[in-house]
Amino acid sequence: MAGVEQPCYTLINFPTDSEPYNEMQLKHDLEKGDTKKKIEALKKTIGIILSGEKIPGLLMIIIRFVLPLQDHTIKKLLLIFWEIVPKTTPDGKLMQEMILVCDAYRKDLQHPNEYIRGSTLRFLCKLKEPELLEPLMPAIRACLEHRHSYVRRNAVLAIFTIYRNFEFLIPDAPELIGTFLESEQDMSCKRNAFLMLLHADQERALSYLSSRLDNVHTFGDILQLVIVELIYKVCHANPSERSRFIRTVYGLLNAPSAAVRYEAAGTLVTLSNAPAAIKAAASCYIDLTVKESDNNVKLIVVGRLRALRAAAGDAAARALPDLAMDVLRVLQASDLDVRRHALQLALELVSSRHAEELVGVLRKEAARSATAEADGAAAYRQLLVRAMHRAALNFPEVAGSVAPALLDMIADGAEPAALDIVLFLRSALLTFPDLRQKIYQKLLEVVGGIRAAKVARAAVWLLAEFAESDADVSAALDVLDAAAPVPAAAPQEEEESAPKAEQQPARQLVTSDGTYASQSAFNLPTATTEKAGGGLAAALREGESFTAACACSALAKLALRAAPRLRTRAMHIAARLLAHHATSGSGGLTADDAEHGAACLLASARRPDVAAAALASGSRDALAALLALPDRAAPPLLPDIEQEEATPAERVVAVETGISFAQLAAPTAAHRDMFELSLNNAVQGRAGSGEEKGKLSKVTQLTGFSDPVYAEAIVAVNQYDIVLDVLVVNQTDDTLQNCCVELATLGELRLVERPAGVVLAPRDFATIRAHVKVASTENGIIFGNIVYEVSGAGQERGVVVLNDIHIDIVDYIAPAACSDADFRRMWAEFEWENKVSVNTTLTDLREYLQHLLASTNMKCLTPDKALSGQCGFMAANLYARSIFGEDALANLSVELPLGRPGAPVVGHVRIRAKSQGMALSLGDKINMMHKTPPQKQPTQKPSAA
């Protein structure tokens, strides 16, 4: 129940049950010790009772020697003691000693100290014995008139709880609280009273609210929250009341409290689908996101905005695009995740009317972040680049302004953003032919400043691929010629000018005996006339050999598309580049790179050729096919959003849905609807769509059918906690007292609180709920036992050991998508790796991959086209993301043994993660998968015509 505090004994460090105790010493300390010793002895007694033991001899001693004391600590400990101590005899009757305790309660309810009165009222909310509460009712009623608000608001809660559990003790509670609410001035007391009327007498609460609709904005925030809850319930139960209260909800959108505005916005969109209402709620959400300092609150509210956009449909399409620019105000936050979600939402909301303005804001943010030195500035710039890339693809009219802005940022090639800029240029040059020449000319201007080898390789490839005229080829050769190593002149040429030597790089030389000697680019001196410069020159001259091989490939492509004069120049530059690396002292070309460079030169010299055709046109076709894939057009902003979310999920219809059982129900329409609803819930579990499973699929049997106490649990994994609904059934003919479910955990799990004990009549059952907090993504185990006492003279005690509950890591991770660059970056950064050998009976590579994906909840990042065909081996990258924001990477490398038809798949799966627990848990999951055959999907047979 809202407003009622939970038992507080978990907040006090009581002695554990493992510590030894002496009952005689406890009696002595409680009877004759000073106040300090009595406090420690009382704590020890409470700890013993909480551990499941009983010390009946201490009850009268505590009543005689501890209960009369006025020390506040003892008063608080006694309230905890009376809450947990058994109050009934084995036959279920109230103990005679509790009459004395009841008298002490009455005195505390009349105590002059308001703290003792209020604490006692809070304690009475937890009592389940009407015999103890009945004599106290006059004193509880009198507390409603106390001068202190702390006493009055706890008196309201006590009356509420007693009325809900034992209505016969105070049947006039709604009238009493209604009169109290009319005259009360304290806002916390009014909130508790209104809350009671909301649940106990909704008509009376509605009447009170209707008479004060114009003054709701003057109420306190705690009362306004309850009013919003009442309006929500009333309008859903009676839709005709919406027009009566919707103006009040509109007014609460401007309340001073952020919590009230949040709840009012959520209620407003459920009451009305009008574009004005949706726009007002979205504006409220945006304002909350901007003004709230807590990053978790920002993420929650942005999530509600995205859910609002998805749920409102056409109304959102008309109302929300105007707010796309307001969403960009959230970029002032310092948290990268908040910025990422805000950018994703802005791109989803923006329309063509605001696309240019959105790109302008992103350009300003990129310029501002370029001078920032804070942590995460480089990642933020990469995020802005991806956002502008998405905007250009969605709205081609802004691509002309996006390209120059990104090209100005590419020179700083050491940052992750530079590679994303190259990816945008690759897509823009192919997708926007009318902008191709403008982008190409700008690329020629900035390519010389690129320093990173990976970015330089991509930029040089773009120069060669999109050079469509002799002028483009000549300009590209000028750039590459300036960056390529320049050979030193021979002694006979030292007096010649450098420009002339560059114009005639290979000519006949005269030796000392007067004969002519030939000069080749493959035997030039290794020394250079000048030191290597920065940018692209450093990448080609002093960088890794693969960059030089890629440059040779680009030069060969330029040679194939150029006139004969330019073709000779391109081949000579490539020869100089190969010669420089072949004889340099920094390691030179690798064998593969040297072979690749030589093959490119030969292909450009022997045209036409198969290799020449591949260089000239094959790469353009491959690029078009790559960008046609839905997840390769642009890198995603949010790695935890799958591409399938963009399209409506396929509706799954259970086979029983089409069967109507209305003829079995009562004749009235209301009964038929209720019958069908109950039947559907029973067949399908809980209501839901997509891959939601019913509760029945989550049932775990904890004990055997022949045990005295049968137990089973429904395990529900929420975002950060696990809820266990444990059904306990008494299978004996005896009454079981103090039946407790004692749980413990292994792994990164923590039990929030100890489940309370219950009394089970013969053949009776009860449901006990336990909450377990999850700290990280890894497998865990919950174990324990059921402890109970059989009523009777012997007070027999029994224990039933529970089966273990294994918490699967798959419940915490979900398939996700990320770009190839992000995958490679995380693969290099993550330090924990787990290599699992494939040990399966499956003989098909695709079948093994599908079984792996279904068992680990991961997503395959490798395109289907790359996995098609029957080549005998397969390599694929897998990715998943946990609810805690942790990434899980996997690389599958499997093959079919040669010469052994029908042999099972062999190979290994390499897992990398940032935490050791996730890497090990995923490895365990894969090992378990090898022992479980894949579930065959049922195939539908065509029906006979």
N, C-alpha and C positions, 0 to 999 in steps of 0.2 A: 504494500500500500504506500502511495506517495506520501511523504511527510513523516512517516514513522521511522525512527532510527532503528538500525539493526543491532543485535546483541553486540556488546562492546568487549566481551571477554577475550577476543582475539587481539585486542590492543594492549593487553597487560601481560607482562612476562611472568606467567605462572610457572612453578616448578614442573618439570616433565615427569611422566609416570615412571621413568626409568630411575629417578632418584629415590633412594630408600627413605622410608619414613617410619617413625615410631609413634604408634597410636597413643600410648600413654603420655609421651612427651607432648603431643598435640593437645591432648586434654588438659595437661598441666598448664601449657602456655595460654590456652583459651580461657581457662578458669582463673589462674592466679598471676599470669604475666602482666607486664605493663602494656601500655597502648601499642608500642612498637612491636613487641613480641606477639600481641594478639593480631596485629595486621599481618605479620609474616605467617603465623599459624593459619589464619583465615585464607591467605593466598595458597598455602600448601593444601588446605582442605579442598579448595575449589579445583586445584590442579588434579587432585586424586579423583574427584568426581568426574571431571572431564575425561579422564583416562578410562572411565568405565567401571571403577570400583565404588563400593559403598561403605560408609562408616556410620552406621545408624546410631552408634552410641554418642556421637558428637552433636546430634541435633538439639537435645535438651540443654546441653552445656552452652551452645551458641545462643539459644533463646534466653537463658538465664543470665549469662555473664557478658555476652557481646552485644546482643540486641538493644539493651538499654543505653549503651554508650552514644554520645552525641558527636563523636569525631567524624568529620566529613569523609575521610578516606574509608573509615569503617562502614559508614552509611552506603557509600558507593559499592564497596565489596559485598555488602549484605544483599543489595539488590541483585547482584550477579549470582550470589549464592542461592537466593530464593527462586531465581529463574531456573536453575539447573537441578536443584535438589528434588528427589522424588517426593511428591506431596500426597500420594495415595498409598493405601495398604495393598497387599497382594491381591485382595479381592476387588480392588477398584474403588474403595470408599476413601473419603478424605481422612487424613490422620487427625487425631485429636489435638496434637501439638500445633497444628496449623491455625487453630482458633486463637492461640496466643499471638501467632504471627499476624493474623488478620487484625487484631487489636493494635499491633504496632503499626501496621499500614494506616489505620484510621488516625492514629496520633500524628504520623508523618504528614498525612493529608491536611492536618490542622496546624502544622508546625509554623511558627512565625517566620522562619527563613524560607524565602521564595525558591531557593535552589533545591532544598530538600523536598518541598511540595512538587515542584516541576519534575524532578528526577523520579519521584514516586509515581507520578501520573504516567510518565514514560514507561516505567516498569509495568504498570497495570495493563498496558497495551499488549503485553506478552503473556499474560495469565490466561490459561485455558480452563480454569476451574470456576464455574459460575457460583459454587458455594462460597468461594472466597470473595467474589466480587459483590455479591448481593448485599452484605452488610455495609459495604463502602459506598453505595450509590448516593446517599444523602451528602456525604462529604465531597464526592466527585462533583455533584451538582453545585455545591457551594463554592467550589473553586472557580466556577465561571464568573463569579462576582469579585474575585480577588483584585487588589489594586495593581498588581504587577502583571505585565503582558506575558511574561515567560510562563506564569502559572496558567493564565487563561488559555493560551494557545495549546498547551499540553493537555489541558482539561478537555478541549474540543476534540483532540485526537483520541483521548481515552474514551470519550463518549462515542465517537465514531466507531472505534474498534469493538467496543462492547455491543453497540447496536448491530453491527454487522455479524458478530459471532453469536450473541445471546440477545436477540431482540426483545425477549420477554422481560429482561431486566430493566429496560428503559424504552418502552414502546412509543413514548412521546418525544423521542430524540429529535426528529426533524422539526417539529414545532418549537422545541426548546432552542435549537441552534438557529432557526429562522428568526426568533425574537432576539437572540443574542446578536445576530448579524446586523439587525436594524439599528441597534444602539451602539455597536462597537466602533471605536475610532482607530485602534492600532491596526496597521496594515497586515502584519503577520497573523494576527488573530482572525481578521476578516478573511484572509486567504485560506486558513485551515477550515473555517466555518463554511465558506463557499465550496471548498473541495468536498466536504462531507455532503452538502446538499447536492452537489453534482452527481455523487454516486448513490446517495440514499433517497433523495426526493428531487428529481431533475425538474419537475414542474415548478417547485418552490424556488429553485435556483434561477430558473428562466424568468419567473415573475420578478424576482429581485433585480435581475440584470435589465429587464425591459424598462423598468422604472428609472434606470440610471444610465441609459445608453449614451446620453449626451455628456456624461461626466466620466466615462471610462478612461479618457486620456489623463485624468487627474489621479487615478489609482496608482498604487505602487506596482512595480514590475512583477512581483510574485503573484499578486492578485490578477494582473493582466494575463499572465500565462495560463492561469486556470480558466479565465474567461474565454480565451482563444480555444481552449480544449472543449469548453461547453458549446461554443458556437459550431465547432467542427462536428460534434456529435449530433447536435440538434438539426443542423442543416442536412446531414447525411440521412438522418432518420426521417426528416420531413423536408423535402426539397423546396416546398412552397415558402419556407421561412428564410430562404437565402436573401431575397430582396430586403428583408427586414434587418438583417445583421451585416450585410456586406459593406455598408458604409462604415460601420464600426471597425471592421477588419482593415479597411482602407486607412482609417485614422491611426490604427496601431502600427502601420508601416513607418510612421514618423516618431514612434516612441523613443524615449531616451535609452532604454535598455536594448542591447544588441540581441539578447535572447528572445525578447518579445518580438522584435522586428523579424527575426528569423522564423519564428513559429507563425507569425501573422502572414508572412509571404507564402509559406508552405500551405497554410489554410486557404489563402485567397485563390491559389491556382486550382485547388480542389473544388472550390465553390463556383468558379466561373471560368469558362474557356474563351472569354472575350479577349481580343487582342490588347485592349487597354489594361485589363487585369493582369495579363501575362507580362506586359511591359512594365507595369508598376512593381510586380513581384521581382522581376529580373533586375530592375534598377535598385531595388532594396538589397538584393543579394550582392550586386556589384559594389554598392556602397559599403556593405559589411566587409567584403573582401579587402577593399582598399583601406578601411580604417582599423580593422582588427590587427593586432600585432602578432598573435599566435599563428605560426605557419600551419599548424594542423587545422585550425579553424578556417584559414584561407582555402586549404585543399578541400575541406568538406563542403564549403559553400560553392566553390567552383564546380565540384562534383554535382551539387544540386542544380546548378545552372545547366550543365550538360544534360542531366536527366530531364529538366524542364523542357529543354529544346527537343529532346527525343519524344517526350510524352505529349506535348501540346500539338504537334502535327502542323496543320495548315495555319492555325492561329499563331504559332510560334514563327512560322515562316514569314508572316506579315508583320509581326511586332518586334522580333528580336534583332533583325539586321541593323536597325538604327542604333543598337546598343553595342555594336562590335567595337567602336572606337572607345567607348567607356570601359570596356573590358581591358584595353591596353593600359589603363591606369594602374592595373595590378602589377605591371612590370616594374614598378618602383620598389617592390618587395625584394629582399636580398636573397631569398631562398630560390635555388635553381629549379626545384620541382614545382614550386608555385608559378614561376615564370613559364615553365614548359606547359603546364596545364592551361594557363591563361592564353598563351599563344595558340594552342590547339583549339581552344574555345573560340577565340577571335576569328581564326580561319574558318571555323564551321559556321559562324554567324554572318560574316561579312558578305555583302552583295556587290555586284558590279558598280553600284553607285559610290561605294566607299572604298573600293579596292585601291585606288590611287592614293587616297588619304592614308590608308593603312600602311602601304608601302613607304610613304613618306615618314611616318612615325618610326617604322622599323629601321629606316636608313639613319634617322637621327639617333636612335638607340645604338646602332652599330658604331656610329662615329663617336658617341659618348663613351661607349665601352672600350673603344680602341685606346683611350688614354687612361683607363682605369687600371689600377694595380691590385685590386682586391682578389682574394682567392675565388676561383671560379669564373674570372672575367673571360678567359679563353673559351671555356665551355659555353658561356653565355653568348659570345660572338658566334660560335658554331651553331647554337640554337637559332639565333637571328637569321643566319644564312639559310638554314633549312626552312625557316618560316617564309622568307622571301622566295625561296625556290618553290614552295607549295603555292604561294600566292600567284607566281608567274604561270604555273601550270593550270591553276583554276581560272585565272583571268588573263588570257594572253595579251590583253591590251596594256597591261602594266609591265610586261617583260622588257620593253624598251627602256624603262627607268630602273628596273632591277639590275640589268646586266652591267651598266657602267658603275653602279654603286658597289657591286660585288668585285668587279675587276680592280677597283681601287684598293681592295683589301687583300688581293691575292699575293702581293709582293712579300708580305710577311708569311712566307711559306712554312715557317716552323710550327705554326699553330694548327690545331685540328680543323679550324674553319677553312683553311686553304684547300684541303682536299674536297670538302663539300662544295666549295666554289667551282672547282673543276668539274664536279659532277653536274652542277647546274649548267655550266657552259656546254658540256657534252650534250645535255638534253635540249638546251635552247638552240644550239647550232643545227640540230637535226629537226627540231619541232617547228621553229619559226624561220622559214626561208627568207621572209622579207627583212628580218633583222640580222641575217647571217653576216652580211658584209660589214655592218656596223660593229657587231661583236668581234668579228675577226680582226678588224683594224685595231680595236682597243686591246685585243689580246696580244697583237704584235708589239704594242707599246709597253706592256707591262711584263711580258714573259721573261725579259732579260733580268728582272730583279728576283725571280723565284730562286730560293735557296734549297728547299727540301727536295731530295732526290725523287721521292714518290710523287710529289706534285709536279716536278719538272718533267718526269716521264709522261704523265698524262697531258701536260700542256703541249709538249713537243708532238705527241700523237695527234692532238687537235689541230695543230698547225699544218701537219701533213695531210690529214684526212679531209679538211674543209678548204684546202687551197684549190679553187675552182678555175683560176685563170693564170696566165703567165705572170701577171703582175703580182698575184698572191704568192705564186711559187718563188718569184724573185725576192719578194719581201721576206718570206720565210727563210730563204737561203741566206739573206743578209744577216738575219738574227742568229742562225746557227753558225754561220761563218765567223761572226764576231765572238761567239762563245767557244768555238772549237780551238784546240791548241794550234799555235802558229809555229812552224819549224824555224830553226835558226838557219841563216844563210850560209852557204859555203864560203871559204876564204876568198875566192875570186869575186864574190858578190858583195863583200862588205861595204864597198863604196857606192853600191847602187841604192837607190831610194827604196824605202819600204813600200810606198804605194805601188811602185812599178813591180816590185817583187810579188806583191799580192795579185797584181793583174796577170802576171806571167809566172805562176808558181812552179811549173814544170817545163824546162826548156833545155836545149843542148848546151853542154859545158865543154870547155877545151882543157885537156890535161897538159902536164908539163912537157910531154914529147910532141905536142901539136895535134894529137888525135882527139876525136870527139868522144865524150862519155855521156851516157844516158843517166837520167835521174828518175827515181821512182818514189812514190809516196810511201812504199813499204820499207825503204832503206834510208829515210831521212834521219838526220841527227836528232837525238832525243831532247837536247836542250831547247828551250823556248826563248824567243826574243824578248819576252816580257813576262812578268810574273802573272800568274793566273789571277783574274779579278774575282769579284764576288758574284752572287746570284747564279744565273744559269751557267756562266763560264766555270765557276767552281764546281758545279754539279757535274759538268761534262768532263772537265780536265782532271779533277782530283777526287771525284765521287766514285761510287761503286761501279763495277764493270757492267752491271745490268743496265744502268742508265745509258752508258755508251752504246750498248747493243740496241736499246730502244731508239736511240737517236739514229743509228745506222738504218734501222727499219723505216723510220720516218723519212730519212734522206732518200732511200730507195723508192719510197712511194712518191716523193716529189719528183724524182727523176723520171718515173713512168708517166707522170702527168705533164711534164714540161717539154719545151722545145729542145732540140738537140744541144743548143748552146748552154742552156741551163742544166740539161741532164749531165753534161760533162762536169760542170761545176759541182753539182750535188754529189756525184760519185767521188770527186777528188776530196771534198770535205769529209765524206765517210771514210775514205782511205786514210786521210790524215788522223782522224779520230782513232781508228783501229791501230794504226802504227804507233800512235802515242801511248796507248794503253798496253800494247803488246811489248813495248820495250821500257815502260816506266818501272821505277823501282818500288812502287807502292803496292805490288801484288799483281798488277796487270789484269788482263781479261781471263776469266775462267774458260775452260774448254767449251762449255755450252754456249757462252756468250760470243766467243770468237767464231764458232761454227755458225751461229745465228747471223752475226754481222756479215760474214763472208757469203752466206747463202742469199742474204738480201741484196748484196752488191751484184752477185751473179745473176739474180733474177731481174734486176734492173737493166743489166747489160744484154741479156738474151730475151728480148721481147719479140713476139708474144710467148708466154709460157704459163704453165699452170700456177706456179708460184707468183708470177707477175699478175695474173688475173686475181689471185687471192689478195694480193697487196692492193690492187687498184680498186676493187669493188667488193670483195668479200667482207671486209671489216665493216663497211657501211651497212650491209645487210644484217650482219651479226648485231650491230648496235641497235638497229631498228627492232629486231626481234627481242633484244634484252629489255629495251624501254617499253615494249608492249606488255610486259608482265605487270600485273597490278601492283606488286610490292617493290618494283624496281624503278618506277618513274621518278621517285624522290625519296630520300631517307625519311623515315617516320620521326615525328617530334616526340611521341610517347612510345617507348619500347613495350609498354604493357598493354597497348591497344592492338588488337588483331585486326587485320584488314577485313575479315568477314563481318565486322560490326557495321560496315558501311552498307551492307545489304541485309534485308530482312532475313531473320533466321528461318530455316525450314521448319514448318510446323509439324510437330510430332503428335499424332493422334493415336490414343490407345485403342485397342481392338474393341474394348467394351463400350467406348463412347457412343457408338451408333445404336446401341440397344436401348430401347425405351421400356421402363418398367412402370409406366404411369397406370397401367391397368391393375396393378397390384395395390395401389395406394387408395386413400380415401377419395370420395368423389369431388371434394372441393379443390379449387386450384391451389390454394395455399398449402394444403397437405401434400398435394402432388409435387409441388416445387420443393418442399422441405424433404420429402422422401427421396427425390432424385438427387438433391444436393448431398444428403447423407450417404446415399449409395455411391455417388461419384467419389466422395472423400474416402470412403472405405476401400474402393477399388484402386484409386490412383494415389493414395497417400495424401499429401498436402497439395494444395493448388499450386500450379506453377507452369512454366513454359520452358522450352529449350531442353537442357540436360538436367533439370532439377529432378532429384529422385525423391520418392516418398519416404516417409519416416520408417516404414516397414523394412526398407532396405538397409537401414542403419541400426537395426536391433542386434545386440550382442548378448548371447546367453552367458550369464555369470555363474550359475550353479546348475546342478543336476536336477532332473525331475523327481528323484527320490529323496532329495535333501529335505530336512524339516522346513527350511525356508528357501523358497525358489525366488531367484532374482534374475532380471534381465534389464539391460540398459539401452536406451536410445542415445547414440553419440551424435551430437550436432556440433560441427566445427564452425564457429563464427570467425570473424576476422582475427581477433587477438585472444580468444578464449574458447574453451571447449565446455559445452554444457552436457552433463550426464543426467538424464531422467531415468532413475532407477526404479523399476517396479518390483516391490517386495511382496511376496505372497506367503501367508502363514498356511502351511499344509498340514498342520496338526490340529488336534481338538483342544489344545490348551491356549490360554491367553499369554502372549509374549510381551513382557514388559521391557521398556528401554531397548527396543530393537534399533541398533545403530549400524550404519554402513561406514566402516573405517577404511579410508583410502590413503594410498601413498603413491608417489610418482618416481620415475626414473627419467633422466634426460632433462632437457630444458623446459620442464613443466613444474608448476607450483599450484598446490591446492589453496584456493582462496580462503575457505572457511570450512570448519568441520560440520558435516550434515547433522541436523538435529535428530534425536531419537524419536521413535514413535511407539505406540502401543497397538498391538495387533490382536484383535479378537479371533477366536477359532475360525479358520477358513477365510479370514479377512485379508485385505490387501491394502497397500498404500504406495504412494509415489514419493520418492525422496530425490531432491535435486541437488547436484553438486556442480561447482564451477571450478575449472582448472585454467590458469593463465598460461599462455604460450609465450616463451621468451625468444625463441629463434626457430629457424626452419631446419628441423631434423627429426628423426624418428624418436618416439617416446613410448613409455609403458606406464599404464595405470594399474595398480594391483591393490589388494586389500582383503578384508573379510567382513562378515556380518556377525555381530555380537548381540546376543539376546538373553533374556532371563525368563524362565518358565514360572508362571504364577503358581503359588502353592507354599506349603510349609517348608519344603526343602530349598526353595529359591534356586533351583537348578539353573546353571549357566551353560550356554552352548555357543559354539563358534563354527561358522561355515566359511571355508576358504573360497574366495572368488577366483574365477578364471581371469587371466590377464587381458587387459584391453590394450591392443597395439594401435598407437596413433600413427597413421601413415603420412609420410612426407608429401604424398600426392595431394592431400587435402589442403596443403598450404601453397602449392605452386600452380600456376596456370600457363597455358601456352601463350607465348608472346612473340613479337616480331621486332627485329632490329636490323640495321643496315650491315653490310659486309664489313665496312670500315670499323663500326662499333664492335662487331664480333671479334675482329682481329685485334683491336686495341685491348678489349677485355681479356682475350686469350693470352696476350702478352703480359698483362698486369696481374692476373690472378695467380696466386702462389700455390694453391692446393690443387693437386691433380690426383685422380684415382683412375687407374687403368684396369678395366674389367675385360677378361677374356670371354669370348662368345662360346657358350656351351649349350647348344640347343639341338633339337631334333628337326627343326624346320629346314626345308631344302630349297626354299625360294627366297631370293634377296628382298624383293618388295614386301613379301608377307612378313619377313622378319622385321623390316623397318616399321610396318604398320603396327605390329605387335609391340614393338619398343615404344612407339609414340603413344599408344593407348595405355600402356602400363606406367609410363613415367610422366604423362601429362605434359610433354614437351612438343614443340612445334618444329617442323623441318623447314629450315631456311633455304635449302638447295631447291631450285626450281624443278618441277616435274619433268621438264624436257631434258634436263641434265641427268635425270635418273631413269629415263626411258631406254628401252633396248635391252638386249641380252648379251652383255659382254663378259659375264663371269665374275665381275667385281663391282663394288659400290662404295662410294665415299659421300657422306652427307654431314652437314652441320645442323645441330639441334640447339634450341634455346627455350628457356622458360624463366619466369620471374615470379618471386614469392610475394606473399601479401605484405611482407616486411620490406619490400624494395630490394631484395637480394637477387642477383643474377646467377643463373646456372647454365653453363655451356657444356656441350658434348659434341664429340666428333666420332662418327661411325665409319669404320673401315672394315668391310667384310668381303668375302669372296667365296666362290664355290671351288673345291679342290679339283685340279685338272686330272683328267683320266679316271674319275670316279663318279660316274653318273648316279644320281640319287643320294649322294653323300650330303650330310648336313652342312649348313653354313658355318664357316670359321672366320676368325678375325678378332677384333677387339673394339671396345668403346672407351674412349678417353674422356673423362669428366674433369672440368675445371670450375672452381668456385672460389669465392673470396673467403669463405669460412670452411673449416675442416669438417664441421658437422654436416653441411649440405653435401659436400663431395662424397663423404663416406655413406650417408644415407641414400643418396641416389645410386651409388654402387651396390649397396645391399638390395635396393629395389630391383635393379637389373638382374642380379643373381637370382632373386626370387622369381623374376619373370621367366627365366630360363627353365624353371621347374613347372611352370604353369602353361598349358597349351592355350593358344589364342581362341577366343570365343568366335564361333562361326556365326556370321550374320544370316538370319533366315531369308531365303529367297522366295519371292512370291511367284507362284505358278499361275499361268494364264488360265482364267476361268473358261469353261466350255460355253461356246455360244449357244 
